[in-house]
Amino acid sequence: MPRYFFNVHFDHHIARDPVGVEVADLAEAVIQAQKARTEIMHEDDLVQLWLEIVDERGLVLARVGR
């Protein structure tokens, strides 16, 4: 299974995901990123946050949120 990384962008900062997740495909990675975004925003009481989905080569494949 491919590994995808969710880099978190907030308040002009980037938190790079060093571990990533293994899921079947990009569609599943988007679903997982949406869930992660919701959890992070709730836990950290953030108004704006987006996640960049990156593959193992470092290529940005998608963006979740704004």
Residue frames relative to the residue before (quaternion, step in Angstrom):
aa qw qx qy qz dx dy dz
M 1.0000 0.0000 0.0000 0.0000 0.00 0.00 0.00
P 0.4839 -0.6698 0.4740 0.3042 3.57 -1.01 0.73
R 0.3305 -0.7178 0.5793 0.1997 3.54 -1.24 0.55
Y 0.1104 -0.7784 0.6175 0.0237 3.54 -0.99 0.99
F 0.2358 -0.7662 0.5874 0.1108 3.55 -1.11 0.77
F 0.2319 -0.7732 0.5794 0.1126 3.57 -1.03 0.86
N 0.1215 -0.7878 0.6024 0.0424 3.56 -0.28 1.26
V 0.2655 -0.7944 0.5344 0.1128 3.56 -0.71 1.14
H 0.1303 -0.7871 0.6020 0.0324 3.56 -0.83 1.07
F 0.2237 0.7585 -0.5833 0.1856 3.59 -0.76 1.07
D 0.8664 0.0254 -0.0288 0.4979 3.57 -1.12 0.72
H 0.6825 -0.5010 0.2727 0.4570 3.60 0.89 0.97
H 0.5957 0.5175 -0.3772 0.4849 3.61 1.18 0.53
I 0.1849 -0.7450 0.6269 0.1333 3.51 -1.30 0.43
A 0.1265 -0.7481 0.6475 0.0711 3.56 -0.92 0.98
R 0.2257 -0.8036 0.5401 0.1078 3.57 -0.34 1.25
D 0.4029 -0.7112 0.5369 0.2088 3.53 -1.00 0.95
P 0.1991 -0.8183 0.5285 0.1070 3.62 -0.43 1.15
V 0.7040 0.4815 -0.2514 0.4575 3.61 1.22 -0.40
G 0.1701 -0.8143 0.5317 0.1590 3.56 0.81 -0.99
V 0.3176 -0.7115 0.5883 0.2166 3.52 -1.39 -0.06
E 0.3192 -0.7127 0.5871 0.2133 3.53 -1.17 0.61
V 0.1193 0.7680 -0.6167 0.1252 3.55 -0.71 1.15
A 0.7141 -0.5063 0.2936 0.3840 3.55 -1.26 0.44
D 0.8086 -0.1142 0.1315 0.5620 3.58 0.90 -0.90
L 0.7328 -0.4178 0.3008 0.4449 3.55 -1.32 0.04
A 0.6105 0.5595 -0.3622 0.4279 3.62 0.98 -0.74
E 0.6701 0.4698 -0.2937 0.4939 3.59 0.97 -0.81
A 0.6120 0.5415 -0.3492 0.4587 3.60 1.05 -0.68
V 0.6324 0.5219 -0.3316 0.4665 3.60 1.01 -0.76
I 0.6396 0.5175 -0.3229 0.4678 3.59 0.95 -0.84
Q 0.6749 0.4861 -0.2930 0.4716 3.59 0.91 -0.90
A 0.6405 0.5197 -0.3226 0.4643 3.60 1.03 -0.76
Q 0.6268 0.5292 -0.3364 0.4625 3.60 1.02 -0.75
K 0.6498 0.5042 -0.3092 0.4775 3.58 0.99 -0.84
A 0.6599 0.5093 -0.3041 0.4612 3.58 0.92 -0.94
R 0.6347 0.5352 -0.3276 0.4510 3.59 0.97 -0.84
T 0.6533 0.5146 -0.3081 0.4620 3.57 0.90 -0.92
E 0.6714 0.5021 -0.2925 0.4601 3.58 0.92 -0.92
I 0.6680 0.5007 -0.3036 0.4592 3.58 0.87 -0.94
M 0.6616 0.5091 -0.3137 0.4525 3.58 0.89 -0.92
H 0.6650 0.5002 -0.2999 0.4666 3.58 0.99 -0.82
E 0.6902 0.4957 -0.2787 0.4476 3.59 0.84 -1.01
D 0.7859 0.3257 -0.1552 0.5022 3.57 0.92 -0.92
D 0.3880 -0.7557 0.4518 0.2725 3.57 1.33 0.17
L 0.3057 0.7588 -0.5057 0.2738 3.56 0.85 1.03
V 0.3754 -0.7207 0.5401 0.2192 3.56 -1.12 0.70
Q 0.8050 0.1232 -0.0391 0.5790 3.55 0.99 -0.82
L 0.1922 0.7515 -0.5987 0.1998 3.53 -0.87 1.04
W 0.0400 0.7890 -0.6129 -0.0117 3.56 -1.06 0.67
L 0.2910 -0.7464 0.5780 0.1553 3.52 -1.21 0.63
E 0.2516 -0.7273 0.6256 0.1280 3.48 -1.08 0.88
I 0.2262 -0.7660 0.5877 0.1291 3.59 -0.78 1.02
V 0.0588 -0.8146 0.5749 -0.0501 3.53 -0.64 1.23
D 0.3657 -0.7218 0.5342 0.2447 3.59 -1.01 0.70
E 0.7494 -0.4241 0.2767 0.4265 3.58 -1.31 0.04
R 0.6519 0.4995 -0.3125 0.4773 3.60 1.22 -0.40
G 0.5494 -0.6178 0.3908 0.4048 3.57 1.31 -0.22
L 0.4675 0.6781 -0.4342 0.3648 3.57 1.30 0.16
V 0.3675 -0.7154 0.5500 0.2253 3.59 -0.82 1.01
L 0.1780 -0.8254 0.5336 0.0481 3.55 -0.67 1.18
A 0.8005 -0.0591 0.0785 0.5912 3.57 1.07 -0.69
R 0.2241 -0.7374 0.6208 0.1439 3.50 -1.39 0.26
V 0.1349 -0.7876 0.5996 0.0454 3.56 -0.92 0.96
G 0.7840 0.2346 -0.2086 0.5356 3.56 -0.72 1.08
R 0.2029 -0.7563 0.6004 0.1622 3.50 -1.38 -0.25
